Amino acid sequence: MQGVTMHPEPEDLQRVPLFAALTDDERAQVATWFEIQEHDAGERIVHEGSPGYGFFVLDDGEVRIEHDGHEVGRLSPGDVFGELALLGDGRRHADVIAVTDVRVLSLFGTHFREMQSTMPRSKPGSNASATNASRCRLSPRKRLRASGCRTSPS
């Protein structure tokens, strides 16, 4: 169905910890904001240093996080990435590369900010909703030291 934008079902978002506390109506609204994207294994989804305008939920598959060309972590379904650019300096802090064929849910930054301001039970980037992705991605001068990240051998 080329040219047709696909959106996730609200129930799909319930299994994502960030959205689990939302009401059914809030999840239904958020689902309309997300678009489903598919990426092949080996494809770079996010480029370190590039401007960041989107927020992503890994719906299916596995991705690896690379900083300065070194793998620093992996994400699996339900994990999120891309929020640091939206919450910080606007630049991507790491590469995100599909390890397997993946399906991601993509949310444009304006909807991300609307979700932050209108849905207090979902606060991307807050301490209460810290995700594996935000713990794994570090400032450009730091190496992986955070707990909870699935890391590969050095």
Sequence and secondary structure as in RCSB ss.txt:
>XXXX:A:sequence
MQGVTMHPEPEDLQRVPLFAALTDDERAQVATWFEIQEHDAGERIVHEGSPGYGFFVLDDGEVRIEHDGHEVGRL
SPGDVFGELALLGDGRRHADVIAVTDVRVLSLFGTHFREMQSTMPRSKPGSNASATNASRCRLSPRKRLRASGCR
TSPS
>XXXX:A:secstr
 TT      HHHHHTSGGGTTS HHHHHHHHHH EEEEE TT EEE TTSB  EEEEEEES EEEEETTEEEEEE
 TT EESHHHHHTTSB  SEEEESS EEEEEEEHHHHHHHHHH TT  TTSGGG  HHHHH   TT     TT B
    
